[in-house]
Amino acid sequence: MIHIVIPCVLFLTITYGALVLFFTVGAVRLGQPVPRARKPRSGKTAAGVAALSESSALRGSADGMLELPRGPETSNHDGEEFEEPALPAVSVIVPMRNEESNAEATLRALAIQDYAGEWEIICVNDRSSDGTGRILREFCAADARFSLVEIPSAAPIVISPKKRALAAGFAAAKGDILMTTDADCIARPGWLRSMAGRFEADIGIVQGPKRIRGDGSLLSRYQEHEVFGLVSIEAATFALGRPMIASAPSLAYRRSLYESVGGFQGLEDTVSGDDDMLVRKMQKVPGWKVAYNPAPDACVTTSPAPTWAGMLTQRARWASNGAHYEEKGFVALLSCIYAFYWWLALSPFLAAFGLVPWWLCALTAAVKILCNGVFLAVTSRRLGHEGILRDLIWCEILHVPIVIAAVILGHLGLYRWK
């Protein structure tokens, strides 16, 4: 039996290591040199210049080196003058269900955006039974840039209520760029400007980072570490032009691209996937590229789950999509990684009973911790989150049983939406 186990474990270990190496290559690309922006012509608005400057500062995206977006160009003898690009109209959709404690802070952060183009915030009240609806109605009545879409309390039960809420918001949107964030997320004043400024002529999807607003507790520190790992995978795979995952808190895409794939059509049978599964669907449309926006202004902060049980329920909901991806190769890859996690969990017990050698147990654990340590060391510098490695060892160990449990609970449907 040991002659079968060792090759299988080595195969899983090599697969895991190769995948993290792939991520690390993408993370390195986030730091490619920035082309020097040409001097703008005098008379431009400060907001327009700021948008152009930030767009230039965010090179190193999906195809490595992208040109500065610009309109019709007029040059002097030095070739330094150019027209400012038209700022796209942006619609931000914020679905909310029973978010009385978070809604006001989220909306106030959105109200002070410094974007110079046209923008609107569409709040979707998804059958809230607390004071969320009252807060939204009062806020929308006081600010014309905010509007409200209501999902009636008598609306039929659906598998994915968040997708329904988002689709309702998108249907009411007027902007050419659709952006999403979550009800517990706080955006910086430059969030809209930073994300919208990333849309060059051939860019269809832009992903920004998120970060946990921690309180220093072990639960908060674990979630900060785990979420940064997911953000790092997003950043790396977007930088390589092959996004593996995506997240709604700071996500933007062209309305035309969203409509060309029929929106969420075909994704209704999964409770989650309003972000990553939609992005994977839109990525198949030829002629469009993706970009990652690592700028500080593109990063939103989000609340951690308040309890370990609540966190596990949330992770189970995220994991419930695992077997529903269309790409069979991707599902097979996820299955290999899951099998590797099972080995990591069981191998110390197998080694203790003399069923497998201790060196095999130690080797696989070292590969996980070292590979992830190198990867996160690179992304922490690229994304400005140095210090994240302080909890590396214990978080990487705890991550194994949490992933195993979340996948089991997710595929058994033992979780619930709000």
C-alpha positions in Angstrom: 0.0 0.0 0.0 2.8 2.4 0.8 4.1 2.0 -2.7 0.9 3.4 -4.0 0.5 6.1 -1.4 3.9 7.8 -1.8 3.6 8.4 -5.6 0.0 9.7 -5.2 1.0 12.1 -2.4 4.1 13.3 -4.3 1.8 14.0 -7.3 -0.6 16.0 -5.2 2.3 17.9 -3.6 3.9 18.7 -6.9 0.5 19.8 -8.3 0.0 22.1 -5.3 3.5 23.5 -5.5 3.2 24.1 -9.2 -0.1 26.0 -8.7 1.4 28.3 -6.1 4.4 28.9 -8.4 1.9 29.9 -11.1 0.3 32.3 -8.7 3.7 33.7 -7.7 4.6 34.4 -11.3 1.4 36.4 -11.6 2.2 38.3 -8.4 5.6 39.3 -9.7 3.9 40.7 -12.8 1.9 43.0 -10.6 5.2 44.9 -10.0 6.3 45.4 -13.6 7.8 48.8 -14.5 5.4 51.6 -15.1 5.6 53.5 -18.4 6.2 57.2 -18.0 3.0 59.2 -18.5 3.3 62.1 -21.0 2.7 65.6 -19.7 -0.9 66.6 -20.0 -1.9 69.8 -21.8 -2.7 72.7 -19.6 -6.2 73.6 -18.7 -7.4 70.1 -17.8 -9.4 69.6 -14.6 -7.6 68.4 -11.5 -9.9 65.4 -11.3 -9.2 64.4 -14.9 -5.4 64.7 -14.4 -5.6 62.7 -11.2 -7.6 60.0 -13.0 -5.1 59.9 -15.8 -2.1 59.8 -13.4 -3.6 57.0 -11.4 -4.4 55.0 -14.5 -0.8 55.4 -15.6 0.4 54.3 -12.2 -1.4 51.0 -12.4 0.5 49.3 -15.2 1.4 45.6 -14.9 -2.1 44.4 -15.6 -3.5 41.5 -17.5 -1.2 41.9 -20.5 1.7 43.4 -18.7 2.1 46.8 -20.3 -1.0 48.7 -21.3 -1.2 52.1 -23.0 -2.5 55.2 -21.3 -6.2 55.6 -22.3 -6.8 58.8 -24.2 -9.1 60.5 -26.7 -8.1 62.1 -30.0 -4.5 63.2 -29.8 -2.9 66.5 -30.7 0.9 66.8 -30.3 3.3 69.7 -30.2 6.8 69.4 -31.6 7.8 67.5 -28.5 4.9 65.1 -28.8 3.8 65.8 -25.2 0.2 67.0 -25.6 -2.8 64.7 -25.7 -6.6 64.8 -25.2 -8.1 63.8 -21.9 -10.2 60.6 -22.2 -13.9 60.8 -21.7 -14.9 59.6 -18.2 -17.4 56.7 -18.4 -20.7 56.8 -16.6 -20.6 54.5 -13.6 -23.4 52.7 -11.8 -22.6 51.1 -8.4 -25.0 48.4 -7.3 -25.2 47.5 -3.5 -27.5 44.6 -2.6 -28.6 44.6 1.1 -30.5 42.2 3.2 -30.9 42.9 6.9 -27.9 45.2 7.0 -29.2 47.7 9.5 -25.9 47.9 11.4 -23.8 48.4 8.3 -25.9 50.2 5.7 -25.4 53.8 6.8 -21.6 53.6 7.0 -21.4 52.0 3.6 -23.6 54.6 2.0 -21.8 57.6 3.6 -18.5 56.3 2.2 -20.0 56.1 -1.2 -21.6 59.5 -1.0 -18.2 61.2 -0.8 -16.7 59.7 -3.9 -14.5 62.2 -5.8 -15.2 60.9 -9.3 -15.6 63.7 -11.9 -17.7 61.7 -14.3 -21.4 60.8 -14.1 -22.1 58.2 -11.4 -25.0 56.8 -9.4 -25.5 54.4 -6.5 -28.3 51.8 -6.8 -29.3 50.3 -3.5 -31.2 47.0 -3.6 -33.3 46.2 -0.6 -33.6 42.4 -0.7 -36.6 41.6 1.5 -35.0 43.0 4.7 -37.0 42.4 7.9 -35.0 44.9 10.0 -34.5 48.7 9.6 -32.4 48.4 6.4 -35.3 49.6 4.2 -36.0 52.7 6.3 -32.3 53.6 6.2 -32.1 53.2 2.4 -35.3 55.2 1.8 -34.1 58.1 3.9 -30.7 58.1 2.3 -32.0 58.0 -1.2 -34.6 60.7 -0.5 -31.7 63.0 0.7 -29.3 62.4 -2.2 -30.4 62.4 -5.8 -27.4 60.3 -6.8 -28.8 57.4 -4.8 -31.8 55.3 -5.9 -33.6 52.4 -4.4 -34.8 49.1 -5.9 -37.0 46.9 -3.7 -37.3 43.1 -3.9 -40.8 42.5 -2.6 -41.1 40.5 0.6 -43.6 38.2 -1.2 -41.0 37.5 -4.0 -40.6 33.7 -4.6 -37.8 31.9 -2.9 -34.8 31.4 -5.3 -31.5 29.5 -4.9 -29.4 32.7 -5.4 -31.2 35.7 -3.9 -28.0 37.9 -4.3 -27.9 37.3 -8.0 -31.5 38.3 -8.3 -30.9 41.5 -6.3 -27.9 42.3 -8.4 -29.8 41.7 -11.7 -32.6 44.0 -10.5 -30.0 46.7 -9.7 -28.3 46.3 -13.1 -31.7 46.5 -14.9 -32.2 49.9 -13.3 -28.6 51.1 -13.9 -27.8 53.8 -16.5 -24.0 53.7 -16.5 -21.7 52.1 -19.1 -19.6 50.6 -16.2 -21.3 48.4 -13.7 -19.6 48.2 -10.3 -20.5 46.1 -7.2 -19.7 46.2 -3.6 -21.2 44.6 -0.5 -23.3 46.1 2.2 -20.6 45.9 4.9 -17.8 47.4 2.8 -16.2 50.8 3.2 -14.8 52.4 0.1 -12.2 55.2 0.0 -13.2 58.5 -1.6 -11.1 57.7 -4.6 -12.6 54.2 -5.2 -14.9 55.1 -8.1 -12.2 57.2 -9.8 -9.5 54.6 -9.4 -11.7 51.7 -10.7 -13.3 53.6 -13.6 -9.9 55.0 -14.6 -8.6 51.5 -15.1 -10.9 50.8 -18.1 -8.8 51.2 -21.2 -10.2 50.5 -24.6 -9.8 46.7 -24.5 -10.5 46.2 -20.8 -13.8 44.5 -20.0 -13.4 43.6 -16.3 -11.5 45.3 -13.5 -11.0 43.7 -10.0 -9.9 45.6 -7.0 -8.6 44.3 -3.6 -10.5 44.0 -0.3 -9.2 43.8 3.3 -10.6 42.7 6.6 -11.3 45.4 9.2 -9.7 43.4 12.1 -10.0 43.9 15.8 -6.8 42.0 16.8 -8.6 38.8 18.0 -7.5 35.4 16.8 -10.7 35.0 14.7 -10.1 38.4 13.1 -6.5 37.7 12.4 -7.2 34.3 10.9 -9.8 35.9 8.5 -7.4 38.7 7.6 -4.8 36.1 6.7 -7.2 33.9 4.8 -8.9 36.7 2.9 -5.5 38.2 1.9 -4.6 34.8 0.5 -7.7 34.8 -1.7 -7.1 38.4 -2.7 -3.5 37.4 -3.6 -4.8 34.6 -5.9 -7.2 37.1 -7.5 -4.4 39.6 -8.1 -2.0 37.0 -9.5 -4.4 35.3 -11.9 -5.9 38.6 -13.1 -2.3 39.8 -13.8 -1.8 36.7 -15.9 -5.0 37.3 -17.8 -6.6 34.1 -16.5 -8.7 35.0 -13.4 -9.3 32.0 -11.3 -11.5 33.7 -8.7 -13.1 37.1 -8.3 -14.9 39.0 -5.5 -17.8 41.4 -5.5 -16.7 44.0 -2.9 -14.5 45.8 -5.5 -15.5 44.5 -8.9 -16.4 46.4 -12.1 -17.2 45.4 -15.7 -18.7 46.9 -18.8 -22.5 46.8 -19.2 -22.2 45.7 -22.8 -20.1 42.7 -21.7 -22.5 41.7 -18.9 -25.4 41.9 -21.3 -23.6 40.0 -24.0 -23.4 36.9 -21.9 -27.0 37.2 -20.7 -26.1 38.3 -17.2 -26.6 35.6 -14.6 -28.5 33.3 -17.0 -27.2 29.8 -16.5 -25.8 30.5 -13.0 -29.2 30.5 -11.1 -28.7 27.0 -9.6 -25.8 28.1 -7.3 -26.3 30.2 -4.2 -22.9 32.0 -4.7 -20.9 32.7 -7.8 -22.3 36.2 -8.5 -18.7 37.3 -8.9 -16.2 34.5 -9.9 -18.6 32.4 -12.0 -19.9 35.5 -13.8 -16.3 36.7 -14.4 -15.3 33.3 -15.8 -18.4 33.4 -18.0 -17.6 36.9 -19.3 -14.0 36.1 -19.8 -15.0 33.7 -22.6 -16.2 36.6 -24.8 -13.4 37.3 -27.4 -11.9 40.7 -27.7 -11.8 41.7 -24.0 -9.0 41.7 -21.5 -9.1 41.8 -17.7 -7.1 44.0 -15.3 -6.3 44.0 -11.7 -6.2 47.4 -9.9 -3.7 47.2 -6.9 -4.0 50.9 -6.1 -4.8 51.7 -2.4 -7.9 53.7 -3.5 -9.3 50.6 -5.2 -9.2 48.6 -1.9 -12.3 48.4 0.2 -12.5 47.1 3.8 -15.0 44.5 4.9 -16.2 43.3 8.3 -15.0 39.9 9.5 -17.5 37.2 10.4 -18.3 37.8 14.2 -18.0 34.1 15.2 -16.1 31.0 14.2 -19.4 29.3 13.4 -20.5 32.2 11.3 -17.2 32.2 9.4 -17.5 28.5 8.7 -21.0 29.0 7.4 -19.8 31.8 5.1 -16.9 29.6 3.8 -19.3 26.7 3.2 -21.5 29.0 1.1 -18.4 30.0 -0.9 -17.3 26.4 -1.3 -20.8 25.2 -2.5 -19.9 26.2 -6.1 -16.9 23.8 -6.3 -18.5 21.1 -8.5 -20.6 23.5 -10.6 -17.9 25.2 -12.7 -18.2 24.4 -16.4 -14.5 23.8 -16.9 -13.9 20.1 -16.0 -10.2 20.7 -15.8 -10.7 23.4 -13.2 -12.9 21.1 -11.1 -10.3 18.4 -11.4 -7.6 20.9 -10.2 -9.8 21.9 -7.2 -10.3 18.2 -6.4 -6.5 17.6 -6.4 -6.0 20.5 -4.0 -8.8 19.2 -1.8 -7.3 15.7 -1.7 -4.0 17.3 -0.8 -5.7 19.1 2.2 -7.2 15.7 3.3 -3.7 14.2 3.2 -2.3 17.1 5.3 -5.0 16.5 7.9 -4.7 12.7 8.1 -1.0 12.2 7.6 0.1 13.0 11.2 -2.2 10.3 12.4 -1.1 7.8 9.7 2.5 8.5 10.6 1.8 8.1 14.3 0.5 4.6 13.6 3.4 3.7 11.4 1.3 3.5 8.2 3.3 6.2 6.4 6.8 7.6 7.0 7.2 10.8 9.0 9.3 12.4 6.3 6.4 12.3 3.8 4.2 14.0 6.4 6.8 16.7 7.1 7.6 17.2 3.4 4.0 18.0 2.4 3.4 20.3 5.3 6.7 22.2 4.6 5.7 22.6 0.9 2.4 24.2 1.8 3.8 26.6 4.4 6.9 27.5 2.4 5.2 27.9 -1.0 2.4 30.0 0.5 4.9 32.0 2.6 6.9 33.0 -0.6 3.7 33.8 -2.5 2.3 36.0 0.2 5.6 37.7 0.8 5.5 38.8 -2.9 1.9 39.9 -2.9 2.1 41.6 0.5 4.7 43.9 -1.0 2.8 44.4 -4.2 -0.5 45.2 -2.5 0.9 47.1 0.5 0.0 44.7 3.3 3.4 44.0 4.9 3.1 42.2 8.2 0.6 39.7 7.0 3.2 36.9 7.4 3.2 37.2 11.2 0.4 34.7 11.5 1.6 32.4 8.6 2.2 29.1 10.4 -0.8 28.8 12.7 -3.2 30.2 10.0 -1.9 27.8 7.4 -2.3 24.9 9.8 -5.8 26.0 10.8 -6.7 26.6 7.2 -6.6 22.8 6.5 -9.5 21.6 8.7 -11.6 24.7 7.9 -11.3 24.1 4.1 -12.2 20.4 4.6 -15.2 21.2 6.8 -16.4 24.1 4.5 -16.4 21.9 1.4 -18.3 19.1 3.1 -20.9 21.6 4.6 -21.1 23.5 1.3 -21.8 20.4 -0.8 -24.3 19.1 1.7 -26.1 22.4 1.7 -25.6 22.9 5.4 -25.5 26.7 5.3 -28.0 29.4 4.8 -28.2 32.8 3.2 -29.0 35.7 5.5 
